[in-house]
């Protein structure tokens, strides 16, 4: 039995995946954070062009898809998530009128179509990665973003609050077990954004800074 448990643990570590937690992800998020994750995702969606091509990277359960499509009548979306169950859940949630406007892909940043996007969203994705991994991930994605294209971001941040720091610690231990992530602390997002020469347009904080949402523009400046 111990051998079986060990083999399962090794498999989880080698295959990071949110399939196990996917059916309960939204319920657990609401239980812990209320509507704040959804609010952070929706905060700057109005910046996205109504007509164009959007990449949703790490789209999870697709809980803002219908809202986004209703308010952007001519927008086409490539939706990518590494979890097959997350992608399946997103497919079932989308309204029939919108199905031909969304291309669902189960994969990673290596599976992004050869498209120049008007905007890219990355909500609660980078927190699952170590610093260098996050840098390589973001660099790969932004090679697909048009000059002056928009980047919409939301994630968790460190605060002075002891209770929030404890919650971050618990979250990492939980997702290391159920999803096999290898990160153990929040990356320095600003270092990544600065290296990619992103220009901040606007920012919004939730829960006293524990969750932050921002919209950025890809700079055309080249050193």
C-alpha positions as CSV (number, residue, x, y, z in Angstrom):
1,X,0.0,0.0,0.0
2,X,2.8,2.4,0.9
3,X,4.4,1.7,-2.5
4,X,1.1,2.6,-4.2
5,X,0.7,5.8,-2.3
6,X,4.4,6.8,-3.1
7,X,3.8,6.0,-6.8
8,X,0.7,8.2,-6.8
9,X,2.5,11.0,-5.1
10,X,5.4,10.9,-7.6
11,X,2.8,10.9,-10.5
12,X,1.1,14.0,-9.0
13,X,4.5,15.8,-8.8
14,X,5.5,14.9,-12.3
15,X,2.1,15.8,-13.8
16,X,0.9,19.1,-12.4
17,X,-2.8,19.2,-13.1
18,X,-6.0,20.7,-11.7
19,X,-8.2,17.8,-12.8
20,X,-8.8,16.5,-9.3
21,X,-10.0,19.9,-7.9
22,X,-11.7,21.2,-11.1
23,X,-15.3,20.1,-10.1
24,X,-15.1,22.0,-6.8
25,X,-12.8,24.8,-7.7
26,X,-15.4,27.6,-8.0
27,X,-17.2,26.5,-4.8
28,X,-14.0,26.4,-2.8
29,X,-12.9,29.8,-4.2
30,X,-16.2,31.3,-3.2
31,X,-16.1,29.7,0.3
32,X,-12.6,31.3,1.0
33,X,-12.7,34.5,-1.0
34,X,-16.4,35.3,-1.7
35,X,-16.9,37.1,-5.0
36,X,-13.5,38.7,-4.9
37,X,-11.8,36.5,-7.5
38,X,-14.6,37.0,-10.0
39,X,-14.6,40.8,-9.3
40,X,-10.8,40.9,-9.9
41,X,-11.2,39.0,-13.2
42,X,-14.0,41.3,-14.4
43,X,-12.5,44.6,-13.3
44,X,-10.8,45.6,-16.5
45,X,-12.6,43.5,-19.1
46,X,-14.1,46.6,-20.6
47,X,-10.6,47.6,-21.8
48,X,-10.6,44.6,-24.2
49,X,-11.6,45.6,-27.8
50,X,-15.1,44.6,-28.8
51,X,-13.7,43.3,-32.0
52,X,-10.5,41.4,-32.2
53,X,-8.7,38.3,-31.0
54,X,-8.3,37.5,-27.3
55,X,-6.2,34.8,-25.6
56,X,-7.4,33.5,-22.3
57,X,-4.4,31.7,-20.7
58,X,-5.2,29.4,-17.8
59,X,-8.9,30.0,-18.2
60,X,-9.9,27.5,-15.4
61,X,-13.7,26.9,-15.2
62,X,-14.5,29.7,-17.7
63,X,-16.6,31.5,-15.1
64,X,-16.3,34.9,-16.9
65,X,-16.6,33.6,-20.5
66,X,-20.3,34.3,-21.0
67,X,-20.0,37.8,-19.4
68,X,-17.1,38.6,-21.6
69,X,-18.8,37.4,-24.8
70,X,-22.0,39.3,-24.1
71,X,-20.2,42.6,-23.8
72,X,-17.8,42.0,-26.7
73,X,-20.1,41.0,-29.6
74,X,-17.4,40.5,-32.3
75,X,-14.6,39.2,-30.1
76,X,-13.0,35.8,-30.9
77,X,-11.3,33.9,-28.1
78,X,-8.7,31.2,-27.8
79,X,-9.2,29.6,-24.4
80,X,-6.3,27.5,-23.1
81,X,-6.0,25.5,-19.9
82,X,-3.7,22.6,-19.0
83,X,-6.5,20.7,-17.2
84,X,-8.8,18.7,-19.5
85,X,-11.6,18.8,-16.8
86,X,-11.3,22.6,-16.6
87,X,-11.7,22.8,-20.3
88,X,-14.6,20.4,-20.3
89,X,-16.4,22.5,-17.5
90,X,-15.8,25.7,-19.5
91,X,-17.4,24.1,-22.6
92,X,-20.5,23.1,-20.7
93,X,-20.9,26.6,-19.2
94,X,-20.8,28.6,-22.4
95,X,-24.1,29.7,-23.9
96,X,-25.0,28.1,-27.3
97,X,-25.0,31.4,-29.1
98,X,-21.3,31.9,-28.3
99,X,-19.8,28.4,-29.1
100,X,-18.5,29.4,-32.5
101,X,-16.6,32.3,-31.1
102,X,-14.4,30.3,-28.7
103,X,-11.7,27.9,-29.5
104,X,-10.9,25.6,-26.6
105,X,-7.5,24.1,-26.2
106,X,-6.2,21.7,-23.5
107,X,-2.5,22.6,-23.3
108,X,0.2,25.0,-22.2
109,X,1.9,28.2,-23.5
110,X,3.6,25.9,-26.1
111,X,0.2,25.2,-27.7
112,X,-0.8,28.9,-28.3
113,X,-1.9,29.3,-32.0
114,X,0.2,31.4,-34.4
115,X,-2.0,34.4,-33.9
116,X,-1.2,38.1,-33.1
117,X,-3.6,38.8,-30.2
118,X,-5.2,42.1,-29.4
119,X,-5.2,41.2,-25.7
120,X,-4.2,38.4,-23.3
121,X,-5.6,37.6,-19.9
122,X,-3.8,35.7,-17.2
123,X,-5.9,35.3,-14.1
124,X,-4.5,33.5,-11.1
125,X,-1.9,31.6,-13.2
126,X,1.6,33.0,-12.4
127,X,1.1,32.3,-8.7
128,X,1.4,28.6,-9.6
129,X,5.0,29.0,-10.9
130,X,8.4,29.6,-9.7
131,X,10.1,32.9,-10.7
132,X,12.1,31.7,-13.6
133,X,9.3,29.5,-14.9
134,X,6.9,32.4,-14.7
135,X,9.3,34.6,-16.6
136,X,9.7,32.0,-19.4
137,X,6.0,31.4,-19.5
138,X,5.1,35.1,-19.8
139,X,7.9,35.8,-22.3
140,X,6.5,33.0,-24.5
141,X,3.0,34.4,-24.3
142,X,3.9,38.0,-25.0
143,X,5.6,37.0,-28.3
144,X,2.0,36.5,-29.5
145,X,0.7,39.9,-28.3
146,X,0.5,42.8,-30.8
147,X,2.5,45.9,-30.3
148,X,0.4,48.1,-27.9
149,X,-1.7,45.0,-27.1
150,X,-3.3,44.7,-23.7
151,X,-2.5,42.3,-20.9
152,X,-5.1,41.8,-18.1
153,X,-3.8,40.3,-14.9
154,X,-5.1,39.3,-11.5
155,X,-3.4,37.3,-8.7
156,X,-2.6,37.1,-5.1
157,X,0.0,39.4,-3.4
158,X,1.8,39.4,-0.1
159,X,0.4,41.8,2.5
160,X,1.5,42.6,6.1
161,X,-1.5,40.6,7.4
162,X,-0.5,37.5,9.3
163,X,-3.8,35.8,8.6
164,X,-3.3,36.3,4.8
165,X,0.3,35.1,4.9
166,X,-0.9,32.0,6.7
167,X,-3.6,31.5,4.0
168,X,-1.0,31.8,1.3
169,X,1.1,29.1,3.0
170,X,-1.9,26.8,3.3
171,X,-2.9,27.4,-0.3
172,X,0.5,26.4,-1.6
173,X,0.5,23.2,0.6
174,X,-3.0,22.4,-0.6
175,X,-2.3,22.8,-4.3
176,X,1.1,21.0,-4.0
177,X,-0.9,18.0,-2.9
178,X,-4.0,18.1,-5.1
179,X,-2.5,19.7,-8.2
180,X,1.2,18.9,-8.0
181,X,2.4,22.5,-8.4
182,X,6.1,22.9,-7.6
183,X,6.0,26.6,-6.5
184,X,6.1,27.3,-2.8
185,X,5.8,31.1,-2.7
186,X,4.4,34.0,-4.8
187,X,6.7,35.1,-7.6
188,X,7.8,38.7,-7.9
189,X,5.3,39.8,-10.6
190,X,6.7,43.3,-11.0
191,X,10.1,42.0,-12.0
192,X,8.5,39.9,-14.7
193,X,6.4,42.9,-15.9
194,X,9.4,45.2,-15.9
195,X,11.6,42.8,-17.9
196,X,8.8,42.5,-20.4
197,X,8.5,46.3,-20.6
198,X,4.8,46.3,-19.7
199,X,3.2,49.7,-19.1
200,X,0.7,49.8,-16.3
201,X,-2.6,51.5,-17.2
202,X,-4.7,50.9,-14.2
203,X,-4.7,48.8,-11.0
204,X,-7.4,47.7,-8.5
205,X,-6.9,46.1,-5.1
206,X,-9.2,43.8,-3.2
207,X,-9.1,42.5,0.4
208,X,-6.6,45.1,1.4
209,X,-4.1,44.2,-1.4
210,X,-4.3,40.5,-1.0
211,X,-5.8,40.2,-4.5
212,X,-4.8,42.7,-7.1
213,X,-6.0,43.2,-10.7
214,X,-4.3,45.3,-13.4
215,X,-4.3,46.2,-17.0
216,X,-1.1,46.7,-18.9
217,X,0.0,47.7,-22.4
218,X,2.8,46.0,-24.3
219,X,5.5,48.6,-24.9
220,X,6.9,49.1,-28.4
221,X,10.1,50.5,-27.0
222,X,13.2,48.4,-27.7
223,X,16.4,48.9,-25.8
